[in-house]
């Protein structure tokens, strides 16, 4: 597991809270109009149906509730950039919990509405410095909410891929936070300065060992759009497929970062 020695960039806690609520609201609005047939559709997440996926999106939000219900840790022992590398270890338990949630909440509209209302109340009652015991370790509420933007954006994209109807929109701030956290995770996994990865308009990071670029045009450049980057970073899209479809450009002998992906799955 990579050690997150790199100091995480700063995220505006007010904007992050607004982004989580806005993206969850986008999902809620979309789910209200889904038919039983649509809820039964398959997704790209193994055996999960759309119903399972929606239940999991609710679970990603109520993870804040469950963490706040626990005693506050004495001290932080994790940083934000630890989180992307610690999600896979819990995948089996998360899948089981998701299926139980889907079975136990036949009225998904009511489930998501309750999650939204209680989240708003909790965020109003707790400061961002409040420490939470999370699957990645003890971190602040402010940092944990940044991870919720990743969960919400990634699974909104999964939902869009499963449904043939109008796409669920992405809140700009949620998309930005998700993109930046996953770009910074790449820089942690492959520290260095020989390759520049650009995900306009949200992120630029230096990574990969080798001669460090100091001025002018970098000799090794990877560039793509936010959703393509998120799909690559989370295993929804293969590197070679993205190259073949011209969804990513890579120039320079150190620009092939396919072996470093995905970052989380």
MOSUL-V206708 format. One record per residue. SS is DSSP state (alpha for helix, beta for strand, coil for the rest). PHI is phi as a letter, one per 40 degrees, with the letter a starting at -180 (999 if undefined). OMEGA is omega in radians with two decimals (NA if undefined). Layout:
[[SS/PHI/OMEGA] [SS/PHI/OMEGA]]
This chain:
[[coil/999/3.13] [coil/c/3.08] [coil/c/-3.05] [coil/c/3.14] [coil/c/3.14] [coil/c/3.11] [coil/c/-3.11] [coil/c/3.05] [coil/c/3.13] [coil/c/3.07] [coil/b/3.11] [coil/c/-3.05] [alpha/c/3.12] [alpha/c/3.12] [alpha/c/-3.14] [alpha/c/3.11] [alpha/c/3.13] [alpha/c/-3.12] [alpha/c/3.11] [alpha/c/-3.13] [alpha/c/-3.12] [alpha/c/-3.12] [alpha/c/3.08] [alpha/c/3.07] [alpha/c/3.09] [alpha/c/3.11] [alpha/c/3.14] [alpha/d/-3.11] [alpha/c/-3.13] [alpha/c/-3.08] [alpha/c/-3.12] [alpha/d/-3.09] [coil/c/-3.08] [coil/c/3.11] [coil/c/3.05] [alpha/d/3.12] [alpha/c/3.11] [alpha/c/3.13] [alpha/c/-3.14] [coil/c/-3.12] [coil/c/3.06] [beta/c/3.05] [coil/b/3.11] [coil/c/-3.10] [coil/b/3.09] [coil/g/-3.08] [coil/c/-3.10] [coil/c/2.95] [beta/c/3.06] [alpha/c/3.09] [alpha/d/3.11] [alpha/c/-3.13] [alpha/c/3.12] [alpha/c/3.10] [alpha/c/3.13] [alpha/c/3.08] [alpha/c/3.05] [alpha/c/3.12] [alpha/c/3.13] [alpha/c/3.10] [alpha/c/-3.11] [alpha/c/2.98] [alpha/d/3.07] [alpha/c/3.12] [alpha/d/-3.08] [alpha/c/3.13] [alpha/c/3.14] [alpha/c/3.09] [alpha/c/-3.12] [coil/c/3.07] [coil/d/3.13] [coil/c/3.09] [coil/c/-3.11] [coil/c/-3.11] [coil/a/3.08] [coil/c/3.05] [coil/b/3.09] [coil/a/3.06] [coil/b/-3.06] [alpha/d/-3.08] [alpha/c/2.98] [alpha/c/-2.94] [alpha/d/-3.08] [alpha/d/-3.05] [alpha/c/-3.08] [coil/b/-3.09] [coil/c/-3.05] [alpha/c/-3.10] [alpha/c/-3.09] [alpha/b/-2.98] [alpha/c/-3.11] [alpha/c/3.13] [alpha/c/3.13] [alpha/c/-3.14] [alpha/c/3.13] [alpha/c/-3.13] [alpha/c/3.13] [alpha/c/-3.13] [alpha/c/3.10] [alpha/c/3.10] [alpha/c/-3.13] [alpha/c/3.13] [alpha/c/-3.06] [alpha/c/-3.12] [coil/b/3.13] [coil/c/3.10] [coil/c/-3.08] [alpha/c/3.11] [alpha/d/-3.13] [alpha/c/3.13] [alpha/c/-3.13] [alpha/c/3.11] [alpha/c/3.11] [alpha/c/3.12] [alpha/c/3.14] [alpha/c/-3.11] [alpha/c/-3.13] [alpha/c/3.09] [alpha/c/3.12] [alpha/d/3.13] [alpha/c/-3.14] [alpha/c/-3.14] [alpha/c/3.09] [alpha/c/-3.03] [alpha/c/-3.02] [coil/b/3.08] [coil/c/-3.14] [coil/c/-3.14] [coil/c/-3.12] [coil/c/-3.11] [beta/c/3.14] [beta/b/2.99] [beta/c/-3.10] [beta/b/3.12] [coil/c/3.13] [coil/c/-3.07] [beta/h/-3.11] [beta/c/3.11] [beta/a/-3.10] [beta/c/3.07] [alpha/d/3.12] [alpha/d/3.13] [alpha/c/-3.11] [alpha/c/3.11] [alpha/c/3.05] [alpha/c/3.11] [alpha/c/3.13] [alpha/c/3.07] [alpha/c/3.09] [alpha/c/3.13] [alpha/d/-3.07] [alpha/c/-3.13] [alpha/c/-3.11] [alpha/c/-3.08] [alpha/c/2.95] [alpha/c/3.09] [alpha/c/3.06] [alpha/c/3.14] [alpha/c/3.10] [alpha/c/-3.14] [alpha/c/-3.09] [alpha/c/-3.04] [coil/b/3.13] [coil/c/-3.07] [coil/c/3.12] [coil/d/-3.08] [coil/c/3.02] [coil/c/-3.09] [coil/c/3.08] [coil/b/2.99] [coil/c/-3.05] [alpha/d/-3.11] [alpha/c/3.09] [alpha/c/3.13] [alpha/c/3.13] [alpha/c/-3.12] [alpha/c/3.10] [alpha/c/-3.13] [alpha/d/-3.08] [alpha/c/-3.14] [alpha/c/-3.13] [alpha/c/3.06] [alpha/c/3.11] [alpha/c/3.10] [alpha/c/3.07] [alpha/c/3.14] [alpha/c/3.06] [alpha/c/-3.11] [alpha/c/-3.11] [coil/b/-3.09] [coil/c/-3.14] [coil/i/-3.10] [coil/b/-3.08] [coil/c/-3.05] [beta/b/3.10] [beta/b/3.10] [beta/b/-3.09] [beta/b/3.06] [beta/b/-3.08] [coil/c/0.12] [coil/c/-2.90] [coil/b/-2.98] [beta/a/2.95] [beta/a/3.10] [beta/b/3.02] [beta/b/-3.12] [beta/a/3.07] [coil/g/3.12] [coil/c/3.14] [coil/i/-3.14] [coil/d/-3.09] [coil/c/3.08] [coil/c/-3.11] [coil/b/-3.12] [coil/a/3.12] [coil/g/-3.13] [coil/c/3.14] [coil/c/-3.14] [coil/c/-3.13] [coil/b/-3.05] [beta/b/2.99] [beta/b/3.13] [beta/a/3.11] [beta/a/3.12] [coil/c/-3.05] [alpha/d/-3.08] [alpha/c/3.07] [alpha/c/3.12] [alpha/c/-3.13] [alpha/c/3.11] [alpha/c/3.08] [alpha/c/-3.06] [alpha/c/-3.09] [coil/b/3.06] [coil/g/3.08] [coil/c/-3.10] [coil/a/3.12] [coil/c/-3.12] [alpha/d/-3.11] [alpha/c/3.09] [alpha/c/3.12] [alpha/c/3.08] [alpha/c/-3.10] [alpha/c/-3.13] [coil/c/3.14] [coil/f/3.07] [coil/c/3.08] [beta/a/3.03] [beta/b/-3.12] [beta/a/-3.13] [beta/b/-3.13] [coil/h/-3.05] [coil/c/3.12] [coil/b/-3.08] [coil/c/3.11] [coil/c/-3.10] [coil/b/-3.10] [alpha/d/-3.13] [alpha/c/-3.12] [alpha/c/-3.05] [coil/b/0.00] [coil/c/3.08] [coil/c/3.10] [coil/a/-3.12] [coil/a/NA]]
